[in-house]
Amino acid sequence: MSEAAKPTATAVKPSSARVLPALILAMLAYSVIQTAVVPILPSLALELKVSGSDITWLMTANLLSAAVLTPLLGRFGDLRGRKPMLLISLAGLVLGSGLAVATHSFSLLILARVLQGAGGGVLPLAISIVRDELPREKVTGGVAAISASMGVGSGLGLVATGLLLEHWDYKSIFWMGLVFALIAVALVVLRVPNDPVVDKNGGADPLGAIALAGWLSALLVAVSRGNDWGWTSTKTLGLFAVAAVVALLWGVIEAKVKHPLVDLKMMARPAVAFTNISGLLIGFGMYGSFLVISNFTQTPEKLAHYGFTATVLHAGVLLLPSAAGSMIAAPVGAAMIARRGPRLPLVLGGLFGAVSMAYLALRHSAEGDIYFASALFGLGVGLAYAAMPAFINGAVPAEQSGIANGMNAVLRTVGGAIGTAVMGAVLTGDTIKFPPQVAAMLHGVQIPTLDAYKHAYWITAVVCLIAAVVPFAIRAARGTTAVAQGAPVTDAARPTKTAA
């Protein structure tokens, strides 16, 4: 890439009490909207008169849109200003939620979810704004709070869905998203200042953007639909092949163009590359665990001899401690990062996730088991999400912060898509064989065996344990304070590798 404009210091940094609440609410709005539909997909299929496999497009379309638009919005934020791109990202949430409220068409509802996927840009843009705008001593805590907000919002979204469905129909969920998004837009307009720096020397990379969208789309569709099509079907294997070929072409494009969308040399830095691997694994664990725990708690106990026959609301309440854990993790993670760097919270994040899922594999007969495991897992996710931007911000210059954090967010999304697909395959691959009269009462709904859930918990535990080990591949660096604070890294002051 050509030399980008260097960050310039502003005379007075705005108060974190002014900027940070707006950014946290924007992150909460996106995460709540993204996960709120998860518990009601089966009932939506009946309401909209579509098949169970087709209704999953409401999640697949959103994941695809977020995966493609997150790095694009992050990069354009680096080039042309973070606040304008943040408002565009939130506008996607507003338009998507408004369309979802107004329509009864399944096709238009999918379009609404695509528009809502633009909210994925909130994470990298908000992190970049914190890095630019807040006083240096507030950056670590600010980034940790925004990152942990994703886990908090995901947990709150599940509970909010249950509460709303107790009194209103599914439209109320999209009304909630619309109100959240409008409040976030108003706060960003009023409280987030215009960017102090714009990289006017950078350029667009339309071919790279198209190639990125191509391979991500092929990969996520294959992963999301593999259960329905069959993992060895021509369509699934064909899409995996297309994803691999287009990803290779994308790498060639990015290596040759003057202004690449993604600087591959930057992505190859150990602190960035291994943090992205952790992001992929933690994303797998978070989305996968939500799916498995929600389904487990809603299983009718009289039929399966396990589960809690929970309503959507009850299942959301059982997962609520995960939101509390993520909320607690933000200040705890920030303190760890400031004192010892981001490695410890990233390791603990994976470790807590592994312990919580292993616990559920062994103990799952009481609601207290779910509460405990949910809280521990939420704490782990919050710590991990707080640490990832600190690693990345310490390894890249400020003008690449948006795209670097954007790609990390993409890999979390990809990990989530893989996690939900794998967990779905595990649960549907081993189901209880009921007598014909009982099966008729279930209207074709299959209930996994208890062993299937145990296998799902163990798989998630192993993935989280790997995520805990990965950070040890990132060598310790001098200048830990700069890394922890997310300070811009210049060539002169870039951390140098030492022995691990």
Number of C-alpha atoms within 10 A of each C-alpha: 14 10 9 17 15 14 15 10 11 11 6 9 12 16 13 17 10 15 22 26 19 23 30 23 21 30 29 27 29 31 25 27 28 25 19 24 19 18 24 16 17 17 13 19 17 12 13 13 11 13 12 16 13 13 20 18 22 22 21 22 23 22 28 26 23 26 28 25 25 29 29 27 27 33 33 22 28 26 23 17 21 31 20 18 21 28 21 18 28 29 20 23 33 26 18 27 27 18 21 25 20 14 13 13 11 20 11 15 21 22 19 26 29 25 25 31 29 28 33 33 35 31 31 29 33 29 28 29 29 24 23 26 24 21 17 16 12 17 25 31 25 29 32 29 29 30 30 33 31 25 30 30 28 27 29 24 30 30 24 20 26 21 17 16 16 12 9 10 10 17 16 15 25 23 16 20 26 23 15 21 27 18 16 27 23 13 18 23 16 12 17 22 15 13 17 14 20 20 19 12 12 22 17 16 18 12 15 22 20 13 20 25 22 17 24 22 22 21 22 25 22 25 22 27 19 21 19 15 14 14 15 10 11 11 16 23 15 14 19 18 16 17 24 16 13 19 20 13 16 21 18 13 18 22 17 9 14 14 17 23 25 25 16 13 9 17 20 11 15 18 24 25 16 22 27 25 19 31 27 25 28 33 27 27 33 25 22 25 24 23 18 20 23 21 20 23 24 19 19 16 14 10 13 16 12 18 21 19 18 19 17 23 20 19 23 25 20 26 28 22 24 31 29 20 24 34 23 19 29 27 20 18 32 28 18 19 28 20 12 14 25 30 25 18 29 32 24 21 31 30 24 25 33 28 20 24 28 19 18 21 20 12 14 17 13 11 12 12 16 24 17 18 27 28 24 25 32 32 31 34 35 35 35 36 33 34 31 27 31 30 28 29 29 27 28 26 21 24 25 25 28 31 28 29 30 29 24 28 29 27 23 26 25 25 25 25 26 25 29 23 24 21 26 19 18 21 23 16 12 16 15 15 12 14 8 9 8 12 15 11 9 12 8 9 11 15 22 20 18 19 14 20 21 20 15 23 25 20 22 28 26 20 20 31 22 19 29 26 15 19 24 15 12 18 15 18 20 14 14 19 16 22 27 29 27 30 21 23 18 13 9 6 11 18 18 10 12 9 6 9
